[in-house]
Amino acid sequence: MNEFSLQSIRVLVVDDNPHFRRLLVSVLASMGCRMIEEAADGADALKALGHFPADIALVDWHMAPMDGLDFTRVVRTSPDSPNPHLPILMLSGHTELRLVLEARDAGVHEFIAKPISAKTLQTRLQATLLSPRPFVRSGSYFGPDRRRRQVPLKGPDRRRKA
């Protein structure tokens, strides 16, 4: 792997599968990450954010009682959210386009298909941490700008920078 390091980055790993959490922790450690907090579901992750000010979260979609999508929505929209701008990477073995779009519309930064590779995880972490997209607020959305390419708009830009 190249010079990218997570040495000073606090990562929250949220997955109901303890084996997959351990795999993610091992991969993150190989990238230099030393500050990792684990949670078994979205509810535990919200509690963890109260004492662990994460710089980024890796979140599985399908968990109970609170899944990754609900976790993302609460982080983005709750008045009690400790960090509504928290970068969130969604992980899932279910990669149908409608699900990817639903995750994007909830406010995730990136969607990573399981099984993951270390290279893919590193690339997505780098993109999210080193080239963050601005946050926008519209009538029903708050999160990272969903437009990946900056193309001229045909009409007024109705989004407010958050």
ROMI-648009 format. One record per residue: residue number from 1; x, y, z of N, C-alpha, C, O in turn. Coordinates in steps of 0.02 Angstrom, whole numbers, padded with zeros to 5 digits. Atoms other than C-alpha are relative to their C-alpha. Layout:
% residues N
NODE,i,n.px,n.py,n.pz,ca.px,ca.py,ca.pz,c.px,c.py,c.pz,o.px,o.py,o.pz
NODE,NUM,X,Y,Z,X,Y,Z,X,Y,Z,X,Y,Z $
...
END
This chain:
% residues 162
NODE,i,n.px,n.py,n.pz,ca.px,ca.py,ca.pz,c.px,c.py,c.pz,o.px,o.py,o.pz
NODE,1,00042,-00058,00000,00000,00000,00000,00044,00062,00000,00102,00059,00020 $
NODE,2,-00041,-00061,00006,00058,00178,-00029,00005,00037,00067,-00007,00007,00119 $
NODE,3,-00014,-00039,-00059,00095,00318,00095,-00061,00021,00041,-00053,00049,00095 $
NODE,4,00060,-00019,-00037,-00085,00345,00150,00000,-00034,00068,00009,-00095,00072 $
NODE,5,00000,00028,-00068,-00096,00321,00338,-00060,00027,00039,-00080,00084,00031 $
NODE,6,00057,-00018,-00043,-00239,00324,00461,00023,00009,00072,-00018,00006,00118 $
NODE,7,-00028,-00001,-00067,-00125,00346,00611,-00035,00049,00047,-00045,00033,00106 $
NODE,8,00033,-00049,-00044,-00213,00501,00677,-00075,00004,-00011,-00108,00050,00013 $
NODE,9,00072,00001,00015,-00388,00455,00616,-00036,-00047,00047,-00014,-00104,00059 $
NODE,10,00042,00041,-00044,-00523,00390,00735,-00055,-00031,-00043,-00095,00004,-00074 $
NODE,11,00046,00037,00043,-00626,00255,00648,-00050,-00039,00043,-00030,-00076,00088 $
NODE,12,00053,00038,-00032,-00793,00186,00707,-00020,-00056,-00048,-00041,-00042,-00105 $
NODE,13,00018,00058,00040,-00825,00009,00640,-00065,-00028,00028,-00068,-00048,00086 $
NODE,14,00067,00022,-00022,-01008,-00043,00648,-00023,-00058,-00043,-00038,-00049,-00102 $
NODE,15,00023,00060,00036,-01057,-00220,00599,-00023,-00050,00052,00009,-00058,00104 $
NODE,16,00025,00049,-00048,-01160,-00354,00684,00038,-00066,-00002,00029,-00108,00042 $
NODE,17,-00040,00061,00006,-01039,-00490,00626,00069,00012,00032,00109,00050,00005 $
NODE,18,-00063,-00013,-00034,-00893,-00496,00749,00061,-00021,-00041,00115,00010,-00035 $
NODE,19,-00056,00022,00042,-00783,-00589,00624,00016,00053,-00053,00075,00067,-00067 $
NODE,20,-00011,-00053,00050,-00807,-00454,00492,00028,00063,00033,00071,00096,00004 $
NODE,21,-00029,-00057,-00037,-00774,-00318,00622,00075,-00011,00011,00115,00035,00001 $
NODE,22,-00070,00015,-00012,-00610,-00405,00665,00040,00008,-00065,00096,00033,-00064 $
NODE,23,-00033,-00007,00064,-00565,-00413,00480,00011,00074,-00016,00066,00093,-00036 $
NODE,24,-00007,-00071,00013,-00598,-00227,00459,00052,00032,00046,00092,00073,00023 $
NODE,25,-00048,-00027,-00048,-00498,-00186,00616,00071,-00019,-00022,00117,00022,-00019 $
NODE,26,-00066,00022,00023,-00351,-00289,00548,00023,00039,-00062,00080,00059,-00066 $
NODE,27,-00017,-00038,00061,-00357,-00203,00378,00017,00072,00018,00065,00101,-00006 $
NODE,28,-00013,-00069,-00021,-00368,-00032,00460,00068,00005,00037,00105,00053,00027 $
NODE,29,-00064,00000,-00036,-00221,-00075,00575,00058,-00005,-00049,00110,00026,-00038 $
NODE,30,-00054,00005,00050,-00118,-00123,00421,00010,00067,-00037,00063,00077,-00066 $
NODE,31,-00006,-00067,00030,-00151,00054,00357,00024,00052,00051,00029,00111,00035 $
NODE,32,-00027,-00044,-00050,-00084,00127,00518,-00050,00026,00051,-00032,00064,00095 $
NODE,33,00051,-00024,-00046,-00248,00156,00610,00010,-00029,00069,00019,-00090,00077 $
NODE,34,-00010,00022,-00069,-00229,00148,00798,-00059,00016,00045,-00063,-00008,00101 $
NODE,35,00057,-00020,-00041,-00390,00226,00860,-00065,-00025,-00033,-00093,00006,-00078 $
NODE,36,00058,00033,00029,-00534,00109,00821,-00049,-00018,00056,-00030,-00045,00107 $
NODE,37,00054,00018,-00046,-00700,00089,00912,-00046,-00046,-00039,-00060,-00034,-00098 $
NODE,38,00045,00048,00033,-00815,-00057,00873,-00070,00005,00030,-00078,00019,00090 $
NODE,39,00069,00003,-00022,-01005,-00067,00884,-00036,-00055,-00040,-00020,-00067,-00098 $
NODE,40,00034,00056,00031,-01123,-00211,00846,-00063,00019,-00039,-00090,-00022,-00076 $
NODE,41,00057,-00023,00038,-01267,-00107,00776,-00003,00076,00004,00037,00108,00038 $
NODE,42,00005,-00072,00003,-01323,00070,00741,-00013,00033,00067,00013,00087,00081 $
NODE,43,00015,-00029,-00066,-01391,00100,00916,00063,00003,00043,00076,00053,00076 $
NODE,44,-00063,00000,-00037,-01226,00048,00996,00049,00051,-00029,00087,00082,00008 $
NODE,45,-00044,-00049,00032,-01135,00157,00869,-00017,00071,00021,00028,00112,00033 $
NODE,46,00021,-00067,-00023,-01237,00310,00919,00024,00012,00071,00047,00067,00088 $
NODE,47,-00025,-00006,-00069,-01192,00277,01101,00076,00011,-00002,00102,00053,00036 $
NODE,48,-00073,-00005,00005,-01008,00257,01052,00020,00071,-00020,00071,00096,00004 $
NODE,49,-00017,-00068,00023,-01009,00427,00965,-00002,00050,00058,00027,00104,00053 $
NODE,50,00003,-00044,-00058,-01049,00503,01134,00066,00006,00036,00080,00057,00067 $
NODE,51,-00065,-00002,-00034,-00877,00459,01201,00060,-00010,-00048,00117,-00002,-00027 $
NODE,52,-00052,00011,00049,-00778,00422,01042,-00013,00045,-00060,-00054,00028,-00103 $
NODE,53,00013,-00047,00055,-00771,00571,00923,00031,-00024,-00066,00085,-00002,-00085 $
NODE,54,-00026,00031,00061,-00749,00471,00763,00010,00052,-00055,-00027,00101,-00060 $
NODE,55,-00013,-00040,00060,-00674,00551,00608,-00035,-00030,-00061,-00047,00005,-00110 $
NODE,56,00033,00035,00054,-00757,00421,00496,-00032,-00063,00028,-00007,-00092,00076 $
NODE,57,00034,00062,-00022,-00877,00274,00514,-00006,-00048,-00059,-00025,-00028,-00114 $
NODE,58,00011,00054,00048,-00879,00109,00420,-00060,-00039,00027,-00056,-00069,00081 $
NODE,59,00064,00024,-00027,-01058,00046,00437,-00031,-00052,-00046,-00041,-00040,-00105 $
NODE,60,00037,00051,00037,-01142,-00115,00383,-00072,00022,-00008,-00099,00059,00034 $
NODE,61,00069,-00020,00011,-01315,-00095,00311,-00047,-00040,00045,-00085,-00011,00084 $
NODE,62,00050,00043,-00032,-01410,-00245,00382,00021,-00021,00070,00064,-00064,00079 $
NODE,63,-00012,00016,-00071,-01408,-00249,00573,-00065,00010,00037,-00111,00044,00013 $
NODE,64,00058,-00011,-00043,-01535,-00257,00712,00025,00017,00069,00077,-00009,00089 $
NODE,65,00065,-00030,00014,-01609,-00170,00805,00003,00062,-00045,-00048,00079,-00075 $
NODE,66,-00005,-00058,00044,-01543,-00017,00710,00050,-00015,-00055,00108,-00030,-00042 $
NODE,67,-00044,00014,00057,-01472,-00041,00536,00042,00061,-00018,00033,00115,00010 $
NODE,68,-00044,-00053,00020,-01341,00064,00450,-00034,00059,-00033,-00012,00116,-00027 $
NODE,69,00037,-00054,00032,-01467,00164,00350,-00033,00045,00052,-00031,00106,00047 $
NODE,70,00031,-00040,-00054,-01562,00218,00506,00054,00037,00040,00044,00095,00059 $
NODE,71,-00055,-00034,-00034,-01396,00257,00592,00020,00063,-00039,00030,00116,-00009 $
NODE,72,-00020,-00057,00042,-01349,00370,00446,-00052,00056,00005,-00034,00114,00012 $
NODE,73,00053,-00051,-00004,-01516,00459,00450,00000,00036,00067,-00009,00097,00069 $
NODE,74,-00002,-00031,-00066,-01504,00490,00637,00061,00046,00006,00055,00102,00031 $
NODE,75,-00061,-00041,-00003,-01325,00553,00624,-00010,00065,-00039,00011,00118,-00017 $
NODE,76,00008,-00058,00044,-01373,00671,00483,-00054,00049,00025,-00046,00109,00018 $
NODE,77,00058,-00044,-00011,-01540,00738,00548,-00020,00011,00072,-00058,00057,00086 $
NODE,78,00021,-00008,-00069,-01557,00718,00736,00030,00063,00030,00089,00077,00021 $
NODE,79,-00027,-00059,-00034,-01540,00878,00837,00052,-00019,00053,00092,00023,00074 $
NODE,80,-00048,00024,-00051,-01442,00772,00964,00062,-00032,-00031,00105,-00057,00006 $
NODE,81,-00057,00032,00032,-01317,00709,00835,00065,00032,00022,00072,00093,00020 $
NODE,82,-00065,-00028,-00020,-01139,00728,00898,00040,00026,-00059,00084,00069,-00049 $
NODE,83,-00038,-00022,00058,-01075,00753,00720,-00040,-00013,-00064,-00030,-00065,-00095 $
NODE,84,00039,00011,00061,-01198,00773,00575,00042,-00002,-00064,00018,-00026,-00115 $
NODE,85,-00045,00000,00058,-01049,00795,00457,00046,-00061,-00002,00092,-00063,-00043 $
NODE,86,-00042,00059,-00004,-00972,00626,00503,00002,-00036,-00068,-00051,-00054,-00094 $
NODE,87,-00004,00040,00061,-00907,00539,00346,-00021,-00072,00014,00004,-00103,00061 $
NODE,88,00026,00068,-00010,-01000,00373,00330,00010,-00040,-00064,-00013,-00020,-00118 $
NODE,89,-00008,00047,00055,-00949,00229,00218,-00045,-00060,00014,-00037,-00092,00066 $
NODE,90,00046,00056,-00008,-01087,00099,00195,00029,-00063,-00031,00055,-00061,-00087 $
NODE,91,-00024,00065,00024,-01038,-00084,00177,-00060,-00047,-00005,-00101,-00050,00041 $
NODE,92,00056,00046,00007,-01159,-00213,00109,00015,-00052,-00054,00048,-00038,-00104 $
NODE,93,-00003,00052,00051,-01168,-00376,00015,-00057,00006,-00050,-00058,-00028,-00101 $
NODE,94,00057,-00012,00044,-01329,-00313,-00064,00014,00063,-00039,00015,00118,-00012 $
NODE,95,-00025,-00056,00040,-01278,-00201,-00208,-00047,00020,-00057,-00024,00049,-00106 $
NODE,96,00047,-00021,00052,-01435,-00177,-00311,-00001,00076,-00005,00006,00110,00046 $
NODE,97,-00002,-00072,00011,-01441,-00003,-00386,-00048,00037,00045,-00029,00090,00072 $
NODE,98,00049,-00035,-00043,-01598,00045,-00289,00025,00006,00072,00011,00055,00105 $
NODE,99,-00027,-00003,-00069,-01509,00004,-00125,00058,00049,00005,00064,00085,00054 $
NODE,100,-00056,-00048,00001,-01353,00102,-00172,-00028,00071,-00001,-00004,00115,00035 $
NODE,101,00031,-00066,00004,-01463,00251,-00217,-00035,00018,00066,-00034,00076,00086 $
NODE,102,00032,-00014,-00064,-01560,00234,-00054,00052,00019,00052,00041,00065,00092 $
NODE,103,-00054,-00018,-00047,-01397,00237,00045,00026,00069,-00016,00037,00109,00030 $
NODE,104,-00024,-00067,00020,-01336,00387,-00054,-00049,00054,00023,-00029,00106,00049 $
NODE,105,00051,-00049,-00018,-01501,00477,-00023,-00009,00008,00076,-00037,00057,00098 $
NODE,106,00001,-00007,-00073,-01486,00443,00165,00058,00042,00024,00057,00068,00080 $
NODE,107,-00056,-00042,-00019,-01320,00535,00165,00067,-00034,00009,00112,-00006,00040 $
NODE,108,-00066,00033,-00005,-01180,00406,00152,00047,00031,-00051,00025,00056,-00103 $
NODE,109,-00051,-00026,00045,-01018,00462,00071,00017,-00049,-00055,00021,-00031,-00114 $
NODE,110,-00021,00052,00047,-00971,00298,-00011,-00038,-00064,00016,-00060,-00075,00072 $
NODE,111,00032,00065,-00007,-01047,00126,-00039,00052,-00052,-00022,00076,-00048,-00079 $
NODE,112,-00050,00051,00015,-00929,-00024,-00033,-00034,-00069,00002,-00066,-00086,00052 $
NODE,113,00029,00067,00004,-00984,-00198,-00089,00042,-00050,00039,00103,-00049,00036 $
NODE,114,-00033,00056,-00033,-00944,-00346,00021,00001,-00059,-00048,-00046,-00066,-00087 $
NODE,115,-00060,-00004,-00042,-00833,-00441,00015,00044,00058,-00023,00049,00073,-00083 $
NODE,116,-00042,-00058,00015,-00715,-00294,00024,00072,-00023,-00014,00092,-00078,00004 $
NODE,117,-00072,00010,00007,-00535,-00283,-00030,00034,00057,00036,00006,00111,00043 $
NODE,118,-00037,-00052,-00035,-00403,-00186,00064,00011,00059,-00046,00008,00117,-00024 $
NODE,119,-00012,-00054,00048,-00366,-00086,-00093,-00062,00044,-00010,-00057,00105,-00010 $
NODE,120,00062,-00038,00008,-00548,-00035,-00117,-00013,00042,00062,-00031,00100,00056 $
NODE,121,00011,-00037,-00062,-00564,00014,00065,00048,00059,00004,00028,00114,00022 $
NODE,122,-00049,-00054,-00002,-00404,00116,00056,-00018,00056,-00049,-00014,00115,-00031 $
NODE,123,00018,-00050,00050,-00459,00204,-00103,-00059,00042,00022,-00058,00103,00015 $
NODE,124,00060,-00036,-00023,-00629,00250,-00030,00015,00043,00061,-00011,00099,00067 $
NODE,125,-00020,-00041,-00058,-00553,00308,00135,00039,00061,-00022,00027,00116,00003 $
NODE,126,-00039,-00056,00025,-00428,00416,00041,-00045,00052,-00032,-00039,00112,-00018 $
NODE,127,00045,-00046,00035,-00562,00491,-00070,-00043,00040,00050,-00052,00100,00042 $
NODE,128,00044,-00032,-00048,-00674,00529,00078,00037,00048,00047,00014,00103,00061 $
NODE,129,-00036,-00041,-00048,-00542,00597,00196,00043,00054,-00031,00050,00109,-00003 $
NODE,130,-00046,-00049,00030,-00424,00686,00076,-00033,00047,-00049,-00007,00101,-00062 $
NODE,131,00037,-00042,00047,-00551,00756,-00047,-00073,00002,00019,-00116,-00022,-00019 $
NODE,132,00070,00002,-00023,-00710,00784,00052,-00046,00041,-00045,-00028,00095,-00068 $
NODE,133,00051,-00037,00037,-00865,00835,-00041,-00035,00047,00048,-00044,00031,00106 $
NODE,134,00036,-00046,-00044,-00957,00987,00027,-00068,-00029,00019,-00097,-00070,-00017 $
NODE,135,00067,00021,-00022,-01116,00958,00126,-00051,00048,-00027,-00038,00108,-00034 $
NODE,136,00055,-00042,00025,-01280,01021,00058,-00064,-00016,00040,-00072,-00071,00067 $
NODE,137,00065,00009,-00031,-01453,01045,00130,-00053,00020,-00051,-00051,00075,-00079 $
NODE,138,00057,-00016,00042,-01610,01036,00027,-00062,-00017,00040,-00057,-00034,00099 $
NODE,139,00062,00012,-00037,-01792,01010,00074,00000,-00064,00040,-00020,-00063,00099 $
NODE,140,00004,00064,-00035,-01775,00826,00120,00068,-00035,00006,00071,-00094,00022 $
NODE,141,-00066,00032,-00001,-01587,00795,00113,00050,00043,00036,00052,00104,00027 $
NODE,142,-00059,-00031,-00029,-01436,00837,00218,00056,-00051,-00004,00049,-00107,00022 $
NODE,143,-00056,00046,00005,-01270,00758,00178,00050,00024,-00052,00046,00081,-00076 $
NODE,144,-00050,-00020,00050,-01123,00758,00059,-00033,00011,-00068,-00081,-00023,-00086 $
NODE,145,00025,-00014,00067,-01154,00831,-00113,-00002,-00064,-00040,00050,-00098,-00046 $
NODE,146,00008,00062,00037,-01221,00687,-00216,00029,00004,-00070,00038,-00046,-00104 $
NODE,147,-00029,-00009,00067,-01149,00762,-00376,00076,-00012,00006,00111,00026,00039 $
NODE,148,-00071,00015,-00002,-00978,00683,-00400,00039,00043,-00049,00096,00061,-00037 $
NODE,149,-00033,-00042,00050,-00937,00784,-00555,-00033,00068,00002,-00094,00074,00007 $
NODE,150,00027,-00067,00001,-00956,00970,-00558,-00013,00020,-00073,00032,00041,-00109 $
NODE,151,00020,-00019,00068,-01051,01001,-00719,-00045,00061,00005,-00081,00069,00054 $
NODE,152,00043,-00059,-00002,-01138,01163,-00763,-00074,-00020,00005,-00097,-00066,-00029 $
NODE,153,00071,00013,-00009,-01319,01165,-00706,-00040,00037,-00053,-00021,00092,-00075 $
NODE,154,00047,-00034,00044,-01461,01207,-00822,-00056,00025,00043,-00106,-00010,00054 $
NODE,155,00049,-00028,-00046,-01559,01320,-00708,00034,00022,00064,00095,00016,00070 $
NODE,156,-00030,-00026,-00062,-01534,01393,-00535,00024,-00057,00045,-00005,-00111,00047 $
NODE,157,-00025,00046,-00050,-01432,01303,-00403,-00041,00012,00064,-00032,00064,00096 $
NODE,158,00045,-00009,-00056,-01561,01278,-00264,00029,-00027,00065,-00004,-00024,00117 $
NODE,159,-00028,00030,-00061,-01444,01194,-00141,00038,00051,00040,00071,00095,00013 $
NODE,160,-00038,-00043,-00045,-01375,01283,00010,00058,-00040,00027,00051,-00098,00046 $
NODE,161,-00058,00033,-00030,-01201,01241,00068,-00010,-00003,00075,-00030,00047,00106 $
NODE,162,00011,00008,-00072,-01208,01172,00245,00065,00005,00037,00067,00000,00099 $
END
